[in-house]
Amino acid sequence: MLGNTVTIVGAGPVGTLAAIYFAKEGWDVMLFDLRNDPRLNRGSTASTGKSINLALSHRGIEGLRGASSELASMVMNNVVPVYGRMIHDRKGQQSSQPYDVHGMHINAVDRGWLNGVLLDAAEKYKNIKVKFGHRLIHSDFDKRIAKFGTENGEIEVHADLVVGADGAHSTVRRQMMRAEPVDFEQKYLDTLWCELSIPAAKLPDGKETYALDPNHLHIWPRKTFMLMSLANIGDDKSFTGTLFMPKANFDDIVYPMDVVDFFNTYFPDVVPLIGEDYLCRQVFENPKGTLVSVKCSPYHYLDRCILLGDAAHAMVPFYGQGMNCGFEDVQRLFEHIRDTNSISSALENYTATRRADLFAISDLAMDNYVEMRSSVSSKMYLARKSTEEF
Ligand code: FAD
């Protein structure tokens, strides 16, 4: 064993997966999150500011498998396989673009459920302690101390290694930048996203069914904006749509009739699926999220700190790879940890070998926005394929 105690900040999907990997290697793990236990408050975007479902693809599944093949299999039994895109034109006509002739596919998974399953798996390890309601305030890596705010005041913990898995606006990253020169770049897109639930359709016999083909990622590309939609697994047979659009276009929608006009003009086939009233309510009431892309380097400080997941590389979601890359981060990190008996060498090797890949996928994610909202509707494009996207 290389170290003693690891303090993981952030019990999102990446931090929780990292906790399991560390525990399996014999470390004593403390996993902290500023939120309350998300298992107590499932299915609300308002509470997390995150999408309801996401696409799990090969690199993410391999990351899960590295922790436990049972865990990976269990997750894969609770996904909706997505074999291609379904492009909806302005007349409501649909055309399918399969991802792969051999049936390779991505997988729609419920974000809250996945996070909960990982937390359940983590809590089975005696050497993992999970603490919710703990916000990292300060970390002194040289003194090996991390300080957290709780509703009962501040506490200090000893940490041989701090893992920053605390998301795009990472406090650990800010603390690391005080100790180490870190190159840092942050870009916001002039695009907001808003989720719109598409309820089940009713069959003539009264039973409920998906309103769209659940095995496709549905895209309504409209050049400067787009709607996309993924099926949710479960009895309610709903889809979650996400409208990605410049802020100015959202600002133009003031009255319910603006919503109806806008959707009838650009997404006419969606209006009867959601219904005008429910559509208007969702457009006005559902939160509008921002999209940020973060690049930084290095990802580590000596043998004391490492950034994983969005804390290291928040990316725009158009390649569907943010969480998948975060899971792969954990897997790659442990390949380096197992390769050497020095944690500082492992972290150094991780930064050196991981940076180019993460910068590349972040750029691809940015490029894929143009592809999804515009290029997918061009005929020439039909010949090109990709399984690494939403
Ligand atoms: P997060 O999920 O952000 O978790 C960070 C955790 O840290 C949170 O629980 C937070 O409460 C906690 N925290 C923050 N600060 C502190 C602090 N100071 N102290 C203690 N705890 C703290 N990715 C995919 O792979 N596929 C997709 O299809 C996909 N779709 C997406 C769609 C949308 C609309 C968006 C916005 C993103 C999408 N992503 C997708 C990206 C994905 O959501 C992220 O990459 C993923 O959530 C990153 O996980 P994480 O654990 O690194 O960070």
Residues whose N, C-alpha, C, O or C-beta is under 5 A from the ligand:
A	BS01	FAD	V9 G10 A11 G12 P13 V14 G15 F32 D33 L34 R35 S51 N53 L54 A55 H134 R135 L136 A165 D166 G167 A168 T171 L308 G309 D310 A311 P317 G320 Q321 G322 M323 N324 G326 F390
